[in-house]
Amino acid sequence: MRRKVNFKDMREKRCSGNSYYLLFSVLILFFFLSRLSLLAQTTSVPESGYRLSQPPAIYLETENIASEIISAEELARAMPFIKIVSSEAEAQVRVFIKRESREDKQIFLLHLQGLKELAGESDELKFELPLSASSPEIQKELLSVLRGSLMRFVGQSAISRRLQIKFLETVKPTAVADPWNFWTFNLNLSSFLNGEKSYNARNLFGSFSASRITPEWKIRLSLGGSWAESKYQYDSRVIRSTYEAENFQALIVRSINEHWSVGAYFTTMSSTYENVKLSLAPAPAIEFNLFPYSESTRRQLRFLYRLSFNAVSYREETIYLRTRENLWRQSLTAALELKRRWGTVSLSVQGSNYFHDWRQNRLTLSGEISLRLFKGLSFSLNGDYSRIHDQISLPRRGASLEEVILRRRQIETAYNYYFYISLNYTFGSILSKIVNPRFGEGGGFSIFISM
């Protein structure tokens, strides 16, 4: 018996089953799409509020701070959540740190400026340390302050999700006693020997210096001496040449206020080159700075007046028929120094004369310019020029040909000068400080032209 198939019912059941299957598929697809959307929102952090997808690029600039205390390399080691760049043009944050000395403390000023994507974000901070603080102590405090101040910029980067913040309990600082009372000393002894078949030279140098510098007082003492002997042989002729000089210099300065200082120099010297057997020269001085001394790391315009008395005896009779004399002399110096992000400019002019004859005078112009032209390229220029009309110690007998050629005697001149120019370009990694002593320091080449 054949069964009658109702195709209409089968089509309705099949359509009903397909509807359930379609609904179930849509639900599964919706579930996966929602998970993918959530995953996309999690991994694409910058699209959900962060300005930067990478660590912020930091350009560091310092003023009056030694490189062993803070440098780009040290920042890169201490803060792996930032990126150090070598020029401001590449940076998203410029960090400027300046050190100033006042009274018995040193002040550190920090200025952070957002650039490019972080434009509009900025911060300024200041903290103080005693003058006796050591370099490691300064570095530790500086990195701690800088790490906290950079958080406002790091927080704009997706890398901030990987940072953890810890709170350290306050530790009371302890006073650091300086057993040297701010005195520093330096002792140097050196000798140089050089020779060949027809020539030999011997040189001996020695010096001792002591200094004590605080915001109120500046004391510098130095003692030095040098001796040199040379022997030249040409055929049967032998030429011997000797030179010796000794000197002692002292300077003491007392701060009055932010613009005025008073002090005194004392110099004693002896020199075969200058025909001076013994010279004693005390000199009181006074200085005015147009800008506050606290801004000296940024700008200075100083005027220094110096009045000296010189009791001098000569090795040989001078061109003025003198073997000893007492002289009064004055000098005035104006010095300008500007330090900016683009470089440094220094200019000075000094005039001096003897009171017994104002025609015995000297005028000296000095200048130095150091410019950072752009990333890695720097330009330096410095020089000195003097108009000379005060050579009162020249020996009456003059100088022999050997003394002139070997520069063992001062000779008459109306001027002297020097000039120096330098162009330097550095590129590559600023973080490469690896030391590898293999094969010494050899390698590479250089070209030097002298005229």
Contacts in CASP RR format, 6 or more apart in sequence:
PFRMAT RR
TARGET T0000
AUTHOR 0000-0000-0000
METHOD contacts of the structure
MODEL  1
MRRKVNFKDMREKRCSGNSYYLLFSVLILFFFLSRLSLLAQTTSVPESGY
RLSQPPAIYLETENIASEIISAEELARAMPFIKIVSSEAEAQVRVFIKRE
SREDKQIFLLHLQGLKELAGESDELKFELPLSASSPEIQKELLSVLRGSL
MRFVGQSAISRRLQIKFLETVKPTAVADPWNFWTFNLNLSSFLNGEKSYN
ARNLFGSFSASRITPEWKIRLSLGGSWAESKYQYDSRVIRSTYEAENFQA
LIVRSINEHWSVGAYFTTMSSTYENVKLSLAPAPAIEFNLFPYSESTRRQ
LRFLYRLSFNAVSYREETIYLRTRENLWRQSLTAALELKRRWGTVSLSVQ
GSNYFHDWRQNRLTLSGEISLRLFKGLSFSLNGDYSRIHDQISLPRRGAS
LEEVILRRRQIETAYNYYFYISLNYTFGSILSKIVNPRFGEGGGFSIFIS
M
41 47 0 8 1.000
41 48 0 8 1.000
45 53 0 8 1.000
45 158 0 8 1.000
45 161 0 8 1.000
46 52 0 8 1.000
46 53 0 8 1.000
46 158 0 8 1.000
50 155 0 8 1.000
50 156 0 8 1.000
50 157 0 8 1.000
50 158 0 8 1.000
50 160 0 8 1.000
51 117 0 8 1.000
51 118 0 8 1.000
51 156 0 8 1.000
51 157 0 8 1.000
52 92 0 8 1.000
52 117 0 8 1.000
52 118 0 8 1.000
52 156 0 8 1.000
52 157 0 8 1.000
52 158 0 8 1.000
53 157 0 8 1.000
53 158 0 8 1.000
54 83 0 8 1.000
54 157 0 8 1.000
54 158 0 8 1.000
54 159 0 8 1.000
55 81 0 8 1.000
55 82 0 8 1.000
55 83 0 8 1.000
55 154 0 8 1.000
55 157 0 8 1.000
55 159 0 8 1.000
56 82 0 8 1.000
56 83 0 8 1.000
56 92 0 8 1.000
56 93 0 8 1.000
56 118 0 8 1.000
56 150 0 8 1.000
56 153 0 8 1.000
56 154 0 8 1.000
56 156 0 8 1.000
56 157 0 8 1.000
57 82 0 8 1.000
57 83 0 8 1.000
57 84 0 8 1.000
57 85 0 8 1.000
57 90 0 8 1.000
57 91 0 8 1.000
57 92 0 8 1.000
57 93 0 8 1.000
58 75 0 8 1.000
58 82 0 8 1.000
58 83 0 8 1.000
58 84 0 8 1.000
58 85 0 8 1.000
58 91 0 8 1.000
58 92 0 8 1.000
58 93 0 8 1.000
58 95 0 8 1.000
58 150 0 8 1.000
59 84 0 8 1.000
59 85 0 8 1.000
59 86 0 8 1.000
59 87 0 8 1.000
59 88 0 8 1.000
59 90 0 8 1.000
59 91 0 8 1.000
59 93 0 8 1.000
59 94 0 8 1.000
59 95 0 8 1.000
60 70 0 8 1.000
60 71 0 8 1.000
60 72 0 8 1.000
60 75 0 8 1.000
60 84 0 8 1.000
60 95 0 8 1.000
60 97 0 8 1.000
61 88 0 8 1.000
61 94 0 8 1.000
61 95 0 8 1.000
61 96 0 8 1.000
61 97 0 8 1.000
61 341 0 8 1.000
62 70 0 8 1.000
62 96 0 8 1.000
62 97 0 8 1.000
62 98 0 8 1.000
62 99 0 8 1.000
63 96 0 8 1.000
63 97 0 8 1.000
63 98 0 8 1.000
63 99 0 8 1.000
63 297 0 8 1.000
63 298 0 8 1.000
63 339 0 8 1.000
64 98 0 8 1.000
64 99 0 8 1.000
64 100 0 8 1.000
64 297 0 8 1.000
65 97 0 8 1.000
65 98 0 8 1.000
65 99 0 8 1.000
66 135 0 8 1.000
68 135 0 8 1.000
69 135 0 8 1.000
69 138 0 8 1.000
69 139 0 8 1.000
69 142 0 8 1.000
70 97 0 8 1.000
70 139 0 8 1.000
70 142 0 8 1.000
70 143 0 8 1.000
72 84 0 8 1.000
72 86 0 8 1.000
72 430 0 8 1.000
72 431 0 8 1.000
73 84 0 8 1.000
73 430 0 8 1.000
73 431 0 8 1.000
73 433 0 8 1.000
74 139 0 8 1.000
74 143 0 8 1.000
75 82 0 8 1.000
75 84 0 8 1.000
75 143 0 8 1.000
75 146 0 8 1.000
76 82 0 8 1.000
76 84 0 8 1.000
76 431 0 8 1.000
78 143 0 8 1.000
78 147 0 8 1.000
79 143 0 8 1.000
79 146 0 8 1.000
79 147 0 8 1.000
79 150 0 8 1.000
81 154 0 8 1.000
81 159 0 8 1.000
81 160 0 8 1.000
81 162 0 8 1.000
81 163 0 8 1.000
82 150 0 8 1.000
82 154 0 8 1.000
84 430 0 8 1.000
84 431 0 8 1.000
85 91 0 8 1.000
86 375 0 8 1.000
86 376 0 8 1.000
86 428 0 8 1.000
86 430 0 8 1.000
87 374 0 8 1.000
87 375 0 8 1.000
87 376 0 8 1.000
88 94 0 8 1.000
88 115 0 8 1.000
88 341 0 8 1.000
89 374 0 8 1.000
89 375 0 8 1.000
90 375 0 8 1.000
91 115 0 8 1.000
91 116 0 8 1.000
92 114 0 8 1.000
92 115 0 8 1.000
92 116 0 8 1.000
92 117 0 8 1.000
92 118 0 8 1.000
92 153 0 8 1.000
93 112 0 8 1.000
93 113 0 8 1.000
93 114 0 8 1.000
93 115 0 8 1.000
93 118 0 8 1.000
93 121 0 8 1.000
93 150 0 8 1.000
93 153 0 8 1.000
94 112 0 8 1.000
94 113 0 8 1.000
94 114 0 8 1.000
94 115 0 8 1.000
95 110 0 8 1.000
95 111 0 8 1.000
95 112 0 8 1.000
95 146 0 8 1.000
95 150 0 8 1.000
96 110 0 8 1.000
96 111 0 8 1.000
96 112 0 8 1.000
96 113 0 8 1.000
96 341 0 8 1.000
97 108 0 8 1.000
97 109 0 8 1.000
97 110 0 8 1.000
97 111 0 8 1.000
97 142 0 8 1.000
97 146 0 8 1.000
98 108 0 8 1.000
98 109 0 8 1.000
98 297 0 8 1.000
98 298 0 8 1.000
99 106 0 8 1.000
99 107 0 8 1.000
99 108 0 8 1.000
99 109 0 8 1.000
99 297 0 8 1.000
100 106 0 8 1.000
100 107 0 8 1.000
100 108 0 8 1.000
100 109 0 8 1.000
100 294 0 8 1.000
100 297 0 8 1.000
101 107 0 8 1.000
101 131 0 8 1.000
101 215 0 8 1.000
102 215 0 8 1.000
102 294 0 8 1.000
103 215 0 8 1.000
103 216 0 8 1.000
104 130 0 8 1.000
104 131 0 8 1.000
104 214 0 8 1.000
104 215 0 8 1.000
105 128 0 8 1.000
105 129 0 8 1.000
105 130 0 8 1.000
105 131 0 8 1.000
106 128 0 8 1.000
106 129 0 8 1.000
106 130 0 8 1.000
106 131 0 8 1.000
106 133 0 8 1.000
107 126 0 8 1.000
107 127 0 8 1.000
107 128 0 8 1.000
108 126 0 8 1.000
108 127 0 8 1.000
108 128 0 8 1.000
108 129 0 8 1.000
108 142 0 8 1.000
108 145 0 8 1.000
109 124 0 8 1.000
109 125 0 8 1.000
109 126 0 8 1.000
110 123 0 8 1.000
110 124 0 8 1.000
110 125 0 8 1.000
110 126 0 8 1.000
110 145 0 8 1.000
110 146 0 8 1.000
110 149 0 8 1.000
111 122 0 8 1.000
111 123 0 8 1.000
111 124 0 8 1.000
112 122 0 8 1.000
112 123 0 8 1.000
112 124 0 8 1.000
112 125 0 8 1.000
112 149 0 8 1.000
112 150 0 8 1.000
112 153 0 8 1.000
113 121 0 8 1.000
113 122 0 8 1.000
114 120 0 8 1.000
114 121 0 8 1.000
114 122 0 8 1.000
114 153 0 8 1.000
117 156 0 8 1.000
118 153 0 8 1.000
118 156 0 8 1.000
121 152 0 8 1.000
121 153 0 8 1.000
121 156 0 8 1.000
123 149 0 8 1.000
123 152 0 8 1.000
125 145 0 8 1.000
125 149 0 8 1.000
127 141 0 8 1.000
127 145 0 8 1.000
129 137 0 8 1.000
129 138 0 8 1.000
129 141 0 8 1.000
130 175 0 8 1.000
130 176 0 8 1.000
131 182 0 8 1.000
131 214 0 8 1.000
131 215 0 8 1.000
132 176 0 8 1.000
132 177 0 8 1.000
132 178 0 8 1.000
132 182 0 8 1.000
133 141 0 8 1.000
133 176 0 8 1.000
134 176 0 8 1.000
137 176 0 8 1.000
154 160 0 8 1.000
154 163 0 8 1.000
181 212 0 8 1.000
182 212 0 8 1.000
182 213 0 8 1.000
182 214 0 8 1.000
183 210 0 8 1.000
183 211 0 8 1.000
183 212 0 8 1.000
184 210 0 8 1.000
184 211 0 8 1.000
184 212 0 8 1.000
185 208 0 8 1.000
185 209 0 8 1.000
185 210 0 8 1.000
186 207 0 8 1.000
186 208 0 8 1.000
186 209 0 8 1.000
186 210 0 8 1.000
187 207 0 8 1.000
187 208 0 8 1.000
188 205 0 8 1.000
188 206 0 8 1.000
188 207 0 8 1.000
188 208 0 8 1.000
189 205 0 8 1.000
189 206 0 8 1.000
190 204 0 8 1.000
190 205 0 8 1.000
190 206 0 8 1.000
191 202 0 8 1.000
191 203 0 8 1.000
191 204 0 8 1.000
191 205 0 8 1.000
192 201 0 8 1.000
192 202 0 8 1.000
192 203 0 8 1.000
192 205 0 8 1.000
193 200 0 8 1.000
193 201 0 8 1.000
193 202 0 8 1.000
193 203 0 8 1.000
194 200 0 8 1.000
194 201 0 8 1.000
195 201 0 8 1.000
198 232 0 8 1.000
198 233 0 8 1.000
198 234 0 8 1.000
199 230 0 8 1.000
199 231 0 8 1.000
199 232 0 8 1.000
199 233 0 8 1.000
200 230 0 8 1.000
200 231 0 8 1.000
201 228 0 8 1.000
201 229 0 8 1.000
201 230 0 8 1.000
201 231 0 8 1.000
202 228 0 8 1.000
202 229 0 8 1.000
202 230 0 8 1.000
203 226 0 8 1.000
203 227 0 8 1.000
203 228 0 8 1.000
203 229 0 8 1.000
204 226 0 8 1.000
204 227 0 8 1.000
204 228 0 8 1.000
205 225 0 8 1.000
205 226 0 8 1.000
206 224 0 8 1.000
206 225 0 8 1.000
206 226 0 8 1.000
207 222 0 8 1.000
207 223 0 8 1.000
207 224 0 8 1.000
207 225 0 8 1.000
208 222 0 8 1.000
208 223 0 8 1.000
208 224 0 8 1.000
209 220 0 8 1.000
209 221 0 8 1.000
209 222 0 8 1.000
209 223 0 8 1.000
210 219 0 8 1.000
210 220 0 8 1.000
210 221 0 8 1.000
210 222 0 8 1.000
211 219 0 8 1.000
211 220 0 8 1.000
211 221 0 8 1.000
212 218 0 8 1.000
212 219 0 8 1.000
213 219 0 8 1.000
215 255 0 8 1.000
216 254 0 8 1.000
216 255 0 8 1.000
217 252 0 8 1.000
217 253 0 8 1.000
217 254 0 8 1.000
217 255 0 8 1.000
218 251 0 8 1.000
218 252 0 8 1.000
218 253 0 8 1.000
219 251 0 8 1.000
219 252 0 8 1.000
219 253 0 8 1.000
220 249 0 8 1.000
220 250 0 8 1.000
220 251 0 8 1.000
221 248 0 8 1.000
221 249 0 8 1.000
221 250 0 8 1.000
221 251 0 8 1.000
222 247 0 8 1.000
222 248 0 8 1.000
222 249 0 8 1.000
222 250 0 8 1.000
223 247 0 8 1.000
223 248 0 8 1.000
224 246 0 8 1.000
224 247 0 8 1.000
224 248 0 8 1.000
225 244 0 8 1.000
225 245 0 8 1.000
225 246 0 8 1.000
225 247 0 8 1.000
226 243 0 8 1.000
226 244 0 8 1.000
226 245 0 8 1.000
226 246 0 8 1.000
227 242 0 8 1.000
227 243 0 8 1.000
227 244 0 8 1.000
228 242 0 8 1.000
228 243 0 8 1.000
228 244 0 8 1.000
229 240 0 8 1.000
229 241 0 8 1.000
229 242 0 8 1.000
229 243 0 8 1.000
230 240 0 8 1.000
230 241 0 8 1.000
230 242 0 8 1.000
230 406 0 8 1.000
231 238 0 8 1.000
231 239 0 8 1.000
231 240 0 8 1.000
231 241 0 8 1.000
232 238 0 8 1.000
232 239 0 8 1.000
232 240 0 8 1.000
232 241 0 8 1.000
233 239 0 8 1.000
239 402 0 8 1.000
241 402 0 8 1.000
241 403 0 8 1.000
241 406 0 8 1.000
241 408 0 8 1.000
242 272 0 8 1.000
242 408 0 8 1.000
243 272 0 8 1.000
243 273 0 8 1.000
243 408 0 8 1.000
244 270 0 8 1.000
244 271 0 8 1.000
244 272 0 8 1.000
245 269 0 8 1.000
245 270 0 8 1.000
245 271 0 8 1.000
245 272 0 8 1.000
245 273 0 8 1.000
246 269 0 8 1.000
246 270 0 8 1.000
246 271 0 8 1.000
247 267 0 8 1.000
247 268 0 8 1.000
247 269 0 8 1.000
247 270 0 8 1.000
247 271 0 8 1.000
248 266 0 8 1.000
248 267 0 8 1.000
248 268 0 8 1.000
248 269 0 8 1.000
249 265 0 8 1.000
249 266 0 8 1.000
249 267 0 8 1.000
250 265 0 8 1.000
250 266 0 8 1.000
250 267 0 8 1.000
251 263 0 8 1.000
251 264 0 8 1.000
251 265 0 8 1.000
252 263 0 8 1.000
252 264 0 8 1.000
253 261 0 8 1.000
253 262 0 8 1.000
253 263 0 8 1.000
253 287 0 8 1.000
254 261 0 8 1.000
254 262 0 8 1.000
254 263 0 8 1.000
255 261 0 8 1.000
255 293 0 8 1.000
256 262 0 8 1.000
258 289 0 8 1.000
258 292 0 8 1.000
258 293 0 8 1.000
258 294 0 8 1.000
259 288 0 8 1.000
259 289 0 8 1.000
259 290 0 8 1.000
259 292 0 8 1.000
259 293 0 8 1.000
260 286 0 8 1.000
260 287 0 8 1.000
260 288 0 8 1.000
260 289 0 8 1.000
261 286 0 8 1.000
261 287 0 8 1.000
261 289 0 8 1.000
261 293 0 8 1.000
262 284 0 8 1.000
262 285 0 8 1.000
262 286 0 8 1.000
262 287 0 8 1.000
263 284 0 8 1.000
263 285 0 8 1.000
263 286 0 8 1.000
264 282 0 8 1.000
264 283 0 8 1.000
264 284 0 8 1.000
264 285 0 8 1.000
265 281 0 8 1.000
265 282 0 8 1.000
265 283 0 8 1.000
265 285 0 8 1.000
265 306 0 8 1.000
265 308 0 8 1.000
266 281 0 8 1.000
266 282 0 8 1.000
266 283 0 8 1.000
267 279 0 8 1.000
267 280 0 8 1.000
267 281 0 8 1.000
267 283 0 8 1.000
268 278 0 8 1.000
268 279 0 8 1.000
268 280 0 8 1.000
268 281 0 8 1.000
269 276 0 8 1.000
269 278 0 8 1.000
269 279 0 8 1.000
270 276 0 8 1.000
270 277 0 8 1.000
270 278 0 8 1.000
270 279 0 8 1.000
272 315 0 8 1.000
272 408 0 8 1.000
272 409 0 8 1.000
273 407 0 8 1.000
273 408 0 8 1.000
273 409 0 8 1.000
273 410 0 8 1.000
274 393 0 8 1.000
274 410 0 8 1.000
275 314 0 8 1.000
275 315 0 8 1.000
275 316 0 8 1.000
275 318 0 8 1.000
275 393 0 8 1.000
275 394 0 8 1.000
275 395 0 8 1.000
275 409 0 8 1.000
275 410 0 8 1.000
276 312 0 8 1.000
276 313 0 8 1.000
276 314 0 8 1.000
276 315 0 8 1.000
276 393 0 8 1.000
277 313 0 8 1.000
277 314 0 8 1.000
277 315 0 8 1.000
278 312 0 8 1.000
278 313 0 8 1.000
279 310 0 8 1.000
279 311 0 8 1.000
279 312 0 8 1.000
279 313 0 8 1.000
280 310 0 8 1.000
280 311 0 8 1.000
280 312 0 8 1.000
281 308 0 8 1.000
281 309 0 8 1.000
281 310 0 8 1.000
281 311 0 8 1.000
281 312 0 8 1.000
282 308 0 8 1.000
282 309 0 8 1.000
283 306 0 8 1.000
283 307 0 8 1.000
283 308 0 8 1.000
283 309 0 8 1.000
284 306 0 8 1.000
284 307 0 8 1.000
285 304 0 8 1.000
285 305 0 8 1.000
285 306 0 8 1.000
285 307 0 8 1.000
286 304 0 8 1.000
286 305 0 8 1.000
287 302 0 8 1.000
287 303 0 8 1.000
287 304 0 8 1.000
287 305 0 8 1.000
288 302 0 8 1.000
288 303 0 8 1.000
289 296 0 8 1.000
289 300 0 8 1.000
289 301 0 8 1.000
289 302 0 8 1.000
289 303 0 8 1.000
290 301 0 8 1.000
290 302 0 8 1.000
290 303 0 8 1.000
291 299 0 8 1.000
291 300 0 8 1.000
291 301 0 8 1.000
297 339 0 8 1.000
298 338 0 8 1.000
298 339 0 8 1.000
298 340 0 8 1.000
299 337 0 8 1.000
299 338 0 8 1.000
299 339 0 8 1.000
300 335 0 8 1.000
300 336 0 8 1.000
300 337 0 8 1.000
301 334 0 8 1.000
301 335 0 8 1.000
301 336 0 8 1.000
301 337 0 8 1.000
302 333 0 8 1.000
302 334 0 8 1.000
302 335 0 8 1.000
303 332 0 8 1.000
303 333 0 8 1.000
303 334 0 8 1.000
304 332 0 8 1.000
304 333 0 8 1.000
304 335 0 8 1.000
305 330 0 8 1.000
305 331 0 8 1.000
305 332 0 8 1.000
306 330 0 8 1.000
306 331 0 8 1.000
306 332 0 8 1.000
306 333 0 8 1.000
307 328 0 8 1.000
307 329 0 8 1.000
307 330 0 8 1.000
308 328 0 8 1.000
308 329 0 8 1.000
308 330 0 8 1.000
308 331 0 8 1.000
309 326 0 8 1.000
309 327 0 8 1.000
309 328 0 8 1.000
309 329 0 8 1.000
310 326 0 8 1.000
310 327 0 8 1.000
310 328 0 8 1.000
310 329 0 8 1.000
311 324 0 8 1.000
311 326 0 8 1.000
312 324 0 8 1.000
312 325 0 8 1.000
312 326 0 8 1.000
312 327 0 8 1.000
312 393 0 8 1.000
313 323 0 8 1.000
313 324 0 8 1.000
314 322 0 8 1.000
314 323 0 8 1.000
314 324 0 8 1.000
314 393 0 8 1.000
314 395 0 8 1.000
315 395 0 8 1.000
316 395 0 8 1.000
316 396 0 8 1.000
316 397 0 8 1.000
317 323 0 8 1.000
317 395 0 8 1.000
317 396 0 8 1.000
317 397 0 8 1.000
318 392 0 8 1.000
318 393 0 8 1.000
318 394 0 8 1.000
318 395 0 8 1.000
318 396 0 8 1.000
319 392 0 8 1.000
319 394 0 8 1.000
319 395 0 8 1.000
319 396 0 8 1.000
320 392 0 8 1.000
321 396 0 8 1.000
322 392 0 8 1.000
327 354 0 8 1.000
327 355 0 8 1.000
327 356 0 8 1.000
327 392 0 8 1.000
328 354 0 8 1.000
328 355 0 8 1.000
328 356 0 8 1.000
329 352 0 8 1.000
329 353 0 8 1.000
329 354 0 8 1.000
329 355 0 8 1.000
330 352 0 8 1.000
330 353 0 8 1.000
330 355 0 8 1.000
331 350 0 8 1.000
331 351 0 8 1.000
331 352 0 8 1.000
332 350 0 8 1.000
332 351 0 8 1.000
332 352 0 8 1.000
333 348 0 8 1.000
333 349 0 8 1.000
333 350 0 8 1.000
333 351 0 8 1.000
334 348 0 8 1.000
334 349 0 8 1.000
334 350 0 8 1.000
335 346 0 8 1.000
335 347 0 8 1.000
335 348 0 8 1.000
336 345 0 8 1.000
336 346 0 8 1.000
336 347 0 8 1.000
336 348 0 8 1.000
337 344 0 8 1.000
337 345 0 8 1.000
337 346 0 8 1.000
337 347 0 8 1.000
338 344 0 8 1.000
338 345 0 8 1.000
338 346 0 8 1.000
341 372 0 8 1.000
342 371 0 8 1.000
342 372 0 8 1.000
343 370 0 8 1.000
343 371 0 8 1.000
343 372 0 8 1.000
344 368 0 8 1.000
344 369 0 8 1.000
344 370 0 8 1.000
345 368 0 8 1.000
345 369 0 8 1.000
345 370 0 8 1.000
346 366 0 8 1.000
346 367 0 8 1.000
346 368 0 8 1.000
346 369 0 8 1.000
347 366 0 8 1.000
347 367 0 8 1.000
347 368 0 8 1.000
348 364 0 8 1.000
348 365 0 8 1.000
348 366 0 8 1.000
348 367 0 8 1.000
349 363 0 8 1.000
349 364 0 8 1.000
349 365 0 8 1.000
349 366 0 8 1.000
350 362 0 8 1.000
350 363 0 8 1.000
350 364 0 8 1.000
350 366 0 8 1.000
351 361 0 8 1.000
351 362 0 8 1.000
351 363 0 8 1.000
351 364 0 8 1.000
352 361 0 8 1.000
352 362 0 8 1.000
352 390 0 8 1.000
353 360 0 8 1.000
353 361 0 8 1.000
353 362 0 8 1.000
353 390 0 8 1.000
354 360 0 8 1.000
354 361 0 8 1.000
354 390 0 8 1.000
354 392 0 8 1.000
359 389 0 8 1.000
360 389 0 8 1.000
360 390 0 8 1.000
360 392 0 8 1.000
361 389 0 8 1.000
361 390 0 8 1.000
362 386 0 8 1.000
362 387 0 8 1.000
362 388 0 8 1.000
362 389 0 8 1.000
362 390 0 8 1.000
363 386 0 8 1.000
363 387 0 8 1.000
364 384 0 8 1.000
364 385 0 8 1.000
364 386 0 8 1.000
364 387 0 8 1.000
365 384 0 8 1.000
365 385 0 8 1.000
365 386 0 8 1.000
366 382 0 8 1.000
366 383 0 8 1.000
366 384 0 8 1.000
367 382 0 8 1.000
367 383 0 8 1.000
367 384 0 8 1.000
368 380 0 8 1.000
368 381 0 8 1.000
368 382 0 8 1.000
368 383 0 8 1.000
369 379 0 8 1.000
369 380 0 8 1.000
369 381 0 8 1.000
369 382 0 8 1.000
370 378 0 8 1.000
370 379 0 8 1.000
370 380 0 8 1.000
370 381 0 8 1.000
371 378 0 8 1.000
371 379 0 8 1.000
371 380 0 8 1.000
372 378 0 8 1.000
373 379 0 8 1.000
375 427 0 8 1.000
376 425 0 8 1.000
376 426 0 8 1.000
376 427 0 8 1.000
377 423 0 8 1.000
377 424 0 8 1.000
377 425 0 8 1.000
378 423 0 8 1.000
378 424 0 8 1.000
378 425 0 8 1.000
378 426 0 8 1.000
379 422 0 8 1.000
379 423 0 8 1.000
379 424 0 8 1.000
380 420 0 8 1.000
380 421 0 8 1.000
380 422 0 8 1.000
380 423 0 8 1.000
380 424 0 8 1.000
381 420 0 8 1.000
381 421 0 8 1.000
381 422 0 8 1.000
382 419 0 8 1.000
382 420 0 8 1.000
383 417 0 8 1.000
383 418 0 8 1.000
383 419 0 8 1.000
383 420 0 8 1.000
384 417 0 8 1.000
384 418 0 8 1.000
385 415 0 8 1.000
385 416 0 8 1.000
385 417 0 8 1.000
386 415 0 8 1.000
386 416 0 8 1.000
386 417 0 8 1.000
387 414 0 8 1.000
387 415 0 8 1.000
388 413 0 8 1.000
388 414 0 8 1.000
388 415 0 8 1.000
388 416 0 8 1.000
389 414 0 8 1.000
391 410 0 8 1.000
391 412 0 8 1.000
391 413 0 8 1.000
393 410 0 8 1.000
394 410 0 8 1.000
394 411 0 8 1.000
394 412 0 8 1.000
395 409 0 8 1.000
398 409 0 8 1.000
398 411 0 8 1.000
399 408 0 8 1.000
399 409 0 8 1.000
399 410 0 8 1.000
399 411 0 8 1.000
400 409 0 8 1.000
402 408 0 8 1.000
403 409 0 8 1.000
404 411 0 8 1.000
END
